Amino acid sequence: MATTILTPAENRFLQLSQPALQLTELTRVMPLLRDHPTIKDSSDFLSRSTRQLLLDQRVNWLVQGSDVWKLLARLPYAINASDRRADWHHCALCHKPVRYEYHVVLRTDGHEILVGSECVKKFMSDEMQYLMTITTEDNFHAVAQYDDLTAQYPQVPEILWDQKALPHLPQQHRRRQHWVKNGTKTTVTGYLKHRQQILPETQLSPYLAEYTQLQAVDRQMAERQQVQQQHAVQQQAQLAEKEAAAAWQAADQAQLTAEQQLRASTSYQTYLQAVAALMVQHLPLPQFKQRLRGSTMPPALGQLVNSYQLGVMATEFARAGQITATRLQIVPRYLVADLNRFSRQLAAQRQRDWDDDVFNAALGFELTADQRRQRLTQLRDCWEGRQLSDACYATLLRLRESWQQSPVIPATWPEKLRQAFQVRLAEQPATGWVPAKKNHVTPSQLRQLITPQADFATVAAQYHRLYDLPAATEAVTLSALHRYYLVKADQRAGRAKATAKLVTELLKETVDD
């Protein structure tokens, strides 16, 4: 069975009260209320949101509407002289004929309506029902006297009828509030039951004075509660800030840990070195990306950078000789810094190796003309070599022969090439030529030194002629070369197993000692 949300009487009451209420949501549904006197939850003209709004706000609207009406002071009520119902006026709310007419007026604009006693009891405020009782039973002029009283003492309606008055008053003061309310009501009732011109100032004074004190206590408590609420809000905000800061710190720490683990991993170092090796070759972008696919990117790194971004960095390195990646805001800065460092270090090493090789091909090695031309041609094909003009290579081919007549570096060479030769010439002995020594060596280069006929002393001398490594690296390198020849000698003599066994026993004895 359908449930009635709004009866016709309630509907008309809300329509009549709306000008004084000025509630946005009530105003919005007012056309619907005018078109449909009765509204049920099954009404097909109701949208879901409007139905819910009426269910939620109906009681609240009716309560607020009850406070915007008051009895008309000059004619609070009248009794129809006729005994015939046909002569009676109709209630503005329920539309029933009423003999006892109560005239009520809208407080905001003075609009008057006639209401029956039942609708007064149903729709009007406690204040109006209180005055209706006194007016009809005791004093016709009670409403006018009440208006005079409340104009002089506006706090009286608050004391008597406002259920939410003094909301912050401590519990220990509630008895005082109750005493004020009862005393005020008794005094006002006694004043209204009889027609009189003099206000009960003397009788009301103690209650009003006490109420003023209670108002001060209420304000103090309100201020104190507000301070406490503000303090609580601040504490919650500070706690939230601390929690947020802790969360950010934990996230930052987790990110930092993941970053450190990634950067320390072998796969990360290997991949960036491989990418840097491609970058220093200054390859065309399509070729760079094609060769880049041959390198295995660590999965964690794949979430941070892609081939497009690496291509942008490769283009920047080819143009500027360094990587800043200012256009790539989403790429981690540490990744940019690492790749920039690897690329610049590798480029510097390649340049030094190329300078060494060019010097050795032109001056440092005893080469035939064809050998010199072949080596310089190979060096010309790499990136570093493509930076020189044909005229430079022509002078490099003839430099060893022309040096005997004019030991001067050609002024037409690029400044960097001139500086590279000057550094290496400064290390030359007084007589003869020695090669420019490289500062690193690879296993493949060491294998080129090894020949079956040579011994360790000969290979070591050749090594010292070509390389100048840091002391620790040099010690390891020479030790490896020496061991290689010892192993080869044992293999030729057929004593490899016996030697290995004896070495094991010697090492064991050393451990025991």
C-alpha positions as CSV (number, residue, x, y, z in Angstrom):
1,M,0.0,0.0,0.0
2,A,1.3,3.4,-1.0
3,T,2.4,5.7,1.8
4,T,1.5,9.4,1.8
5,I,4.5,11.6,2.0
6,L,2.7,15.0,2.1
7,T,-1.0,15.5,2.8
8,P,-3.0,18.3,1.1
9,A,-3.0,20.3,4.4
10,E,0.7,19.9,4.9
11,N,1.2,20.9,1.3
12,R,-0.8,24.1,1.6
13,F,0.9,24.9,4.9
14,L,4.4,24.7,3.2
15,Q,3.2,26.7,0.3
16,L,1.9,29.5,2.6
17,S,5.0,29.4,4.8
18,Q,7.6,29.3,1.9
19,P,7.8,33.1,1.5
20,A,9.1,33.5,5.0
21,L,11.3,30.4,5.0
22,Q,13.2,31.0,1.8
23,L,14.7,27.5,1.9
24,T,16.5,26.7,-1.4
25,E,15.4,23.1,-1.6
26,L,11.8,23.9,-0.6
27,T,11.7,26.6,-3.3
28,R,13.0,24.2,-5.8
29,V,10.2,21.7,-5.3
30,M,7.5,24.3,-4.9
31,P,6.2,24.0,-8.5
32,L,5.7,20.3,-7.9
33,L,3.8,21.0,-4.6
34,R,1.5,23.4,-6.4
35,D,0.7,20.9,-9.2
36,H,0.1,17.9,-6.9
37,P,-1.8,18.5,-3.6
38,T,-1.2,14.9,-2.4
39,I,2.2,13.3,-2.8
40,K,2.7,9.6,-2.2
41,D,5.9,7.6,-2.3
42,S,4.5,5.7,-5.3
43,S,3.7,8.9,-7.3
44,D,5.0,8.5,-10.8
45,F,5.8,12.2,-11.2
46,L,8.4,12.0,-8.4
47,S,12.0,11.6,-9.3
48,R,14.2,9.5,-7.0
49,S,16.1,12.5,-5.7
50,T,12.9,14.5,-5.1
51,R,11.2,11.6,-3.3
52,Q,14.3,11.3,-1.0
53,L,14.4,15.0,-0.4
54,L,10.7,15.1,0.7
55,L,11.2,12.1,3.0
56,D,14.3,13.7,4.6
57,Q,13.1,17.3,4.9
58,R,9.3,17.1,5.4
59,V,9.4,17.2,9.2
60,N,12.1,19.8,9.3
61,W,10.2,22.1,7.0
62,L,7.0,21.7,8.9
63,V,8.7,22.6,12.2
64,Q,10.4,25.6,10.7
65,G,7.1,26.7,9.2
66,S,5.4,26.6,12.5
67,D,7.7,29.4,13.8
68,V,6.9,32.0,11.0
69,W,3.2,32.4,12.0
70,K,1.7,34.3,14.9
71,L,-1.8,35.1,16.1
72,L,-3.2,38.4,14.8
73,A,-3.2,40.8,17.7
74,R,-6.2,42.9,16.7
75,L,-8.4,39.8,16.0
76,P,-6.8,36.6,17.3
77,Y,-10.0,34.6,16.9
78,A,-13.7,34.9,16.2
79,I,-16.8,32.7,16.6
80,N,-19.2,32.5,13.7
81,A,-22.6,33.6,14.9
82,S,-24.5,31.2,12.6
83,D,-25.3,27.7,13.6
84,R,-25.4,26.6,9.9
85,R,-22.2,25.0,8.7
86,A,-22.9,26.4,5.2
87,D,-22.3,29.9,6.6
88,W,-19.0,29.0,8.2
89,H,-15.6,30.0,6.7
90,H,-13.2,27.3,5.6
91,C,-9.8,26.6,7.2
92,A,-7.0,27.8,4.8
93,L,-5.1,24.5,5.5
94,C,-7.6,21.6,5.7
95,H,-10.4,23.4,3.8
96,K,-13.0,22.2,6.4
97,P,-15.7,24.7,7.6
98,V,-14.8,26.0,11.1
99,R,-17.0,27.9,13.5
100,Y,-14.1,28.9,15.8
101,E,-11.8,31.0,13.5
102,Y,-8.2,31.7,14.5
103,H,-6.6,34.5,12.5
104,V,-2.9,34.0,12.0
105,V,-0.4,36.2,10.2
106,L,2.9,35.6,8.6
107,R,5.6,37.4,10.6
108,T,7.6,38.6,7.5
109,D,4.9,40.2,5.3
110,G,1.7,40.3,7.4
111,H,-0.2,37.9,5.2
112,E,-3.3,36.7,7.1
113,I,-5.1,33.4,6.9
114,L,-7.9,31.8,8.8
115,V,-7.2,28.5,10.6
116,G,-9.3,26.1,12.6
117,S,-8.3,25.1,16.1
118,E,-7.3,21.6,15.1
119,C,-4.9,22.9,12.4
120,V,-3.5,25.4,15.0
121,K,-2.7,22.5,17.2
122,K,-1.3,20.5,14.4
123,F,0.7,23.1,12.5
124,M,1.4,26.0,14.7
125,S,4.2,26.5,17.3
126,D,3.9,25.9,21.0
127,E,4.0,29.6,21.5
128,M,0.9,30.2,19.4
129,Q,-1.0,27.3,21.0
130,Y,-0.1,28.8,24.4
131,L,-1.4,32.2,23.4
132,M,-4.5,30.6,21.8
133,T,-5.5,28.9,25.0
134,I,-5.1,32.1,27.1
135,T,-6.9,34.2,24.5
136,T,-9.9,31.9,24.2
137,E,-10.2,31.1,27.9
138,D,-9.0,34.2,29.7
139,N,-8.1,37.4,27.9
140,F,-9.0,38.3,24.3
141,H,-6.2,40.9,24.3
142,A,-3.5,38.5,25.4
143,V,-1.8,38.5,22.0
144,A,-1.5,42.3,21.9
145,Q,-0.1,42.3,25.5
146,Y,2.4,39.5,24.6
147,D,3.6,41.6,21.6
148,D,4.2,44.6,23.9
149,L,6.0,42.4,26.4
150,T,8.3,40.7,23.9
151,A,9.0,44.0,22.2
152,Q,10.3,45.2,25.6
153,Y,11.9,41.9,26.6
154,P,12.9,40.1,23.4
155,Q,14.6,37.3,25.4
156,V,11.3,36.1,26.8
157,P,10.3,34.0,23.7
158,E,13.8,32.5,23.8
159,I,13.5,31.5,27.5
160,L,10.0,30.0,27.1
161,W,10.0,28.4,23.6
162,D,13.5,27.9,22.3
163,Q,14.5,24.3,23.1
164,K,18.0,24.9,21.8
165,A,18.7,28.0,23.9
166,L,21.9,28.0,25.9
167,P,23.3,24.8,24.2
168,H,26.7,25.0,25.8
169,L,25.5,25.6,29.4
170,P,27.2,23.1,31.8
171,Q,24.9,20.5,33.5
172,Q,25.3,22.0,36.9
173,H,23.6,25.2,35.7
174,R,20.6,23.5,34.2
175,R,18.6,23.8,37.4
176,R,19.1,27.6,37.3
177,Q,17.8,27.5,33.7
178,H,14.8,25.5,34.7
179,W,14.1,28.0,37.5
180,V,14.3,30.9,35.1
181,K,12.0,29.2,32.6
182,N,9.4,28.3,35.2
183,G,9.5,31.6,36.9
184,T,9.3,33.5,33.5
185,K,6.4,31.4,32.3
186,T,4.4,31.9,35.6
187,T,5.0,35.6,35.5
188,V,4.1,36.0,31.8
189,T,1.0,33.8,32.2
190,G,-0.2,35.8,35.1
191,Y,0.3,39.0,33.1
192,L,-1.5,37.7,30.0
193,K,-4.6,36.3,31.8
194,H,-5.8,39.8,32.7
195,R,-6.1,42.8,30.5
196,Q,-3.6,45.4,31.7
197,Q,-1.3,48.1,30.4
198,I,1.6,47.8,32.9
199,L,4.4,45.3,32.1
200,P,5.5,43.0,34.9
201,E,8.9,44.5,35.0
202,T,9.5,43.9,38.7
203,Q,8.3,40.3,38.7
204,L,10.5,39.5,35.6
205,S,13.6,41.2,36.7
206,P,15.2,38.5,38.8
207,Y,14.6,35.9,36.1
208,L,15.9,38.1,33.3
209,A,18.9,39.0,35.3
210,E,19.6,35.3,36.1
211,Y,19.2,34.5,32.4
212,T,21.7,37.2,31.4
213,Q,24.2,35.5,33.7
214,L,23.4,32.1,32.2
215,Q,24.0,33.6,28.8
216,A,27.4,34.8,29.8
217,V,28.2,31.3,31.2
218,D,27.0,29.8,27.9
219,R,29.2,32.1,25.8
220,Q,32.2,31.3,28.0
221,M,31.6,27.6,27.6
222,A,31.1,28.1,23.9
223,E,34.3,29.9,23.5
224,R,36.1,27.3,25.6
225,Q,34.7,24.5,23.6
226,Q,35.6,26.4,20.4
227,V,39.2,26.7,21.7
228,Q,39.2,23.0,22.6
229,Q,37.8,22.1,19.2
230,Q,40.4,24.3,17.5
231,H,43.1,22.7,19.6
232,A,41.7,19.2,18.7
233,V,41.6,20.1,15.1
234,Q,45.1,21.4,15.3
235,Q,46.3,18.3,17.0
236,Q,44.5,16.2,14.4
237,A,46.1,18.3,11.7
238,Q,49.5,17.9,13.3
239,L,49.0,14.2,13.7
240,A,47.9,14.0,10.1
241,E,50.9,16.0,9.0
242,K,53.2,13.7,11.0
243,E,51.5,10.6,9.5
244,A,51.7,12.1,6.1
245,A,55.4,13.0,6.7
246,A,56.1,9.5,8.0
247,A,54.4,8.0,5.0
248,W,56.3,10.2,2.6
249,Q,59.5,9.4,4.4
250,A,58.8,5.7,4.2
251,A,58.0,6.0,0.6
252,D,61.1,8.1,0.0
253,Q,63.2,5.6,1.9
254,A,61.7,2.7,0.0
255,Q,62.3,4.5,-3.3
256,L,65.9,5.3,-2.2
257,T,66.5,1.7,-1.2
258,A,65.1,0.5,-4.5
259,E,67.3,3.1,-6.3
260,Q,70.4,2.1,-4.4
261,Q,69.8,-1.6,-5.1
262,L,69.2,-0.9,-8.8
263,R,72.3,1.3,-9.1
264,A,74.5,-1.3,-7.3
265,S,73.3,-4.2,-9.4
266,T,75.6,-5.7,-12.0
267,S,72.8,-5.7,-14.6
268,Y,72.3,-1.9,-14.2
269,Q,76.0,-1.1,-14.5
270,T,76.4,-3.5,-17.5
271,Y,73.4,-2.0,-19.3
272,L,74.4,1.6,-18.8
273,Q,78.0,0.9,-19.9
274,A,76.6,-0.8,-23.0
275,V,74.3,2.2,-23.8
276,A,77.3,4.6,-23.2
277,A,79.4,2.5,-25.6
278,L,76.8,3.1,-28.2
279,M,76.4,6.8,-27.4
280,V,80.1,7.6,-27.8
281,Q,80.0,6.2,-31.3
282,H,77.7,9.0,-32.4
283,L,75.6,6.6,-34.5
284,P,72.6,7.8,-36.5
285,L,69.5,7.6,-34.4
286,P,67.8,4.7,-36.2
287,Q,71.0,2.7,-36.0
288,F,71.5,3.6,-32.3
289,K,68.0,2.3,-31.5
290,Q,68.5,-0.8,-33.6
291,R,71.7,-1.7,-31.8
292,L,70.2,-0.7,-28.5
293,R,67.7,-3.5,-28.8
294,G,70.6,-5.9,-28.6
295,S,71.2,-4.9,-25.0
296,T,69.2,-6.4,-22.2
297,M,67.6,-3.8,-20.0
298,P,67.0,-4.7,-16.3
299,P,63.2,-5.0,-15.6
300,A,63.3,-2.3,-12.9
301,L,65.0,0.1,-15.3
302,G,62.3,-0.6,-17.9
303,Q,59.8,1.2,-15.7
304,L,61.9,4.4,-15.7
305,V,63.2,4.9,-19.2
306,N,62.4,3.8,-22.8
307,S,64.1,3.8,-26.1
308,Y,62.7,7.2,-27.1
309,Q,64.2,8.9,-24.0
310,L,67.5,7.1,-24.5
311,G,67.5,8.3,-28.1
312,V,66.9,11.9,-27.0
313,M,69.9,11.6,-24.6
314,A,72.1,10.0,-27.4
315,T,71.2,12.9,-29.7
316,E,72.1,15.4,-27.0
317,F,75.4,13.7,-26.2
318,A,76.3,13.7,-29.9
319,R,75.6,17.5,-30.1
320,A,76.9,18.8,-26.7
321,G,79.2,16.1,-25.4
322,Q,77.2,15.7,-22.2
323,I,73.7,14.6,-21.1
324,T,71.4,16.9,-19.1
325,A,68.0,15.7,-20.4
326,T,66.3,18.9,-19.3
327,R,63.4,18.1,-21.7
328,L,62.8,14.7,-20.1
329,Q,61.4,15.7,-16.8
330,I,60.1,12.2,-15.9
331,V,63.4,10.5,-16.2
332,P,65.1,10.0,-12.8
333,R,68.0,12.4,-12.4
334,Y,70.3,9.8,-11.0
335,L,69.8,7.8,-14.2
336,V,70.7,10.8,-16.3
337,A,73.8,11.5,-14.1
338,D,75.0,7.9,-14.3
339,L,74.6,7.7,-18.0
340,N,76.3,11.1,-18.5
341,R,79.2,9.9,-16.3
342,F,79.6,6.6,-18.1
343,S,79.4,8.2,-21.5
344,R,81.8,11.1,-20.7
345,Q,84.3,8.7,-19.1
346,L,84.2,6.3,-22.0
347,A,84.4,9.1,-24.5
348,A,87.4,10.5,-22.8
349,Q,89.1,7.1,-22.7
350,R,88.3,6.5,-26.4
351,Q,89.7,9.9,-27.2
352,R,92.9,9.2,-25.3
353,D,93.2,5.8,-26.9
354,W,92.7,7.4,-30.3
355,D,95.3,10.1,-29.6
356,D,97.8,7.4,-28.5
357,D,97.1,5.3,-31.6
358,V,97.4,8.3,-34.0
359,F,100.7,9.4,-32.3
360,N,102.1,5.9,-32.5
361,A,101.0,5.4,-36.1
362,A,102.6,8.8,-37.1
363,L,105.7,8.8,-34.9
364,G,105.9,6.2,-32.1
365,F,106.1,3.0,-34.1
366,E,108.7,1.9,-36.7
367,L,106.3,1.3,-39.6
368,T,106.6,1.1,-43.4
369,A,104.7,3.6,-45.5
370,D,102.0,1.1,-46.2
371,Q,101.6,0.0,-42.6
372,R,101.4,3.7,-41.5
373,R,98.7,4.4,-44.2
374,Q,96.7,1.3,-43.2
375,R,96.7,2.2,-39.5
376,L,95.8,5.8,-40.1
377,T,93.0,4.7,-42.4
378,Q,91.6,2.4,-39.6
379,L,91.8,5.2,-37.1
380,R,90.0,7.6,-39.6
381,D,86.9,5.4,-39.8
382,C,86.0,5.8,-36.1
383,W,84.1,8.8,-34.7
384,E,87.2,10.5,-33.3
385,G,88.9,10.1,-36.6
386,R,86.1,11.6,-38.6
387,Q,86.7,14.9,-36.9
388,L,89.9,15.5,-38.8
389,S,90.3,16.9,-42.3
390,D,92.0,15.3,-45.3
391,A,94.8,17.8,-44.9
392,C,95.5,16.6,-41.4
393,Y,95.8,12.9,-42.5
394,A,98.1,13.9,-45.3
395,T,100.5,15.6,-42.9
396,L,100.2,12.6,-40.5
397,L,101.3,10.2,-43.2
398,R,104.5,12.3,-43.9
399,L,105.1,13.5,-40.3
400,R,107.8,10.9,-39.4
401,E,109.9,11.8,-42.5
402,S,109.3,15.5,-42.3
403,W,110.1,15.6,-38.6
404,Q,113.8,15.1,-39.3
405,Q,113.9,18.4,-41.3
406,S,111.3,20.4,-39.3
407,P,110.4,19.0,-35.8
408,V,107.3,21.2,-35.5
409,I,103.6,20.3,-35.1
410,P,101.7,21.8,-38.0
411,A,99.9,25.0,-37.1
412,T,97.0,24.0,-39.3
413,W,96.0,21.1,-37.1
414,P,93.0,21.4,-34.7
415,E,94.1,22.6,-31.2
416,K,93.1,19.4,-29.5
417,L,95.2,17.3,-31.8
418,R,98.2,19.7,-31.3
419,Q,97.8,19.5,-27.5
420,A,97.6,15.6,-27.6
421,F,100.9,15.5,-29.6
422,Q,102.6,18.0,-27.4
423,V,101.8,15.9,-24.3
424,R,103.2,12.8,-25.8
425,L,106.3,14.5,-27.3
426,A,107.1,15.8,-23.8
427,E,107.5,12.2,-22.7
428,Q,109.9,11.2,-25.4
429,P,113.6,10.4,-24.6
430,A,116.4,12.6,-25.9
431,T,117.1,10.1,-28.7
432,G,114.9,7.7,-30.6
433,W,111.1,7.2,-30.5
434,V,109.0,5.3,-28.0
435,P,105.3,4.6,-28.3
436,A,102.8,6.6,-26.3
437,K,101.8,4.2,-23.5
438,K,98.2,3.4,-22.9
439,N,96.7,3.6,-19.4
440,H,94.6,0.4,-19.7
441,V,94.8,-2.9,-21.4
442,T,92.3,-5.6,-22.4
443,P,92.7,-9.4,-22.5
444,S,92.6,-9.3,-26.3
445,Q,95.5,-6.8,-26.3
446,L,97.4,-9.0,-23.9
447,R,96.9,-12.0,-26.2
448,Q,98.5,-10.0,-29.0
449,L,101.7,-9.7,-26.9
450,I,101.9,-13.5,-26.3
451,T,103.8,-15.6,-28.8
452,P,104.8,-19.3,-28.4
453,Q,108.5,-18.6,-29.0
454,A,108.7,-15.7,-26.5
455,D,109.3,-16.0,-22.7
456,F,107.9,-14.0,-19.9
457,A,110.8,-11.6,-19.7
458,T,110.4,-10.7,-23.4
459,V,106.6,-10.2,-23.1
460,A,107.0,-8.2,-19.9
461,A,109.5,-5.9,-21.7
462,Q,107.1,-5.5,-24.6
463,Y,104.2,-4.8,-22.1
464,H,106.2,-2.0,-20.4
465,R,107.0,-0.5,-23.7
466,L,103.3,-0.2,-24.7
467,Y,101.4,0.2,-21.4
468,D,101.5,2.3,-18.2
469,L,98.8,1.1,-15.9
470,P,98.2,2.0,-12.2
471,A,100.4,0.1,-9.9
472,A,97.8,-2.3,-8.5
473,T,96.4,-3.1,-12.0
474,E,99.9,-3.6,-13.4
475,A,100.8,-6.0,-10.6
476,V,97.8,-8.2,-11.4
477,T,98.5,-8.0,-15.1
478,L,102.2,-9.0,-14.9
479,S,101.3,-11.8,-12.4
480,A,98.7,-13.1,-14.9
481,L,101.3,-13.0,-17.7
482,H,103.9,-14.7,-15.6
483,R,101.5,-17.5,-14.5
484,Y,100.4,-18.0,-18.1
485,Y,104.0,-18.8,-19.2
486,L,104.5,-21.1,-16.1
487,V,101.3,-23.0,-16.9
488,K,102.3,-23.3,-20.6
489,A,105.8,-24.6,-19.6
490,D,104.3,-27.2,-17.3
491,Q,101.9,-28.3,-20.0
492,R,104.8,-28.7,-22.6
493,A,106.8,-30.7,-20.0
494,G,103.8,-32.9,-19.0
495,R,104.1,-31.9,-15.3
496,A,100.9,-29.8,-15.1
497,K,99.0,-32.2,-12.7
498,A,102.0,-32.8,-10.5
499,T,102.7,-29.1,-10.3
500,A,99.1,-28.3,-9.4
501,K,99.1,-31.0,-6.8
502,L,102.2,-29.7,-5.2
503,V,100.9,-26.2,-5.2
504,T,97.7,-27.4,-3.5
505,E,99.8,-29.1,-0.8
506,L,101.9,-26.0,-0.3
507,L,98.9,-23.8,0.0
508,K,97.4,-26.2,2.5
509,E,100.5,-26.2,4.5
510,T,100.5,-22.5,4.5
511,V,97.0,-22.4,5.8
512,D,97.8,-24.9,8.5
513,D,100.8,-22.8,9.7
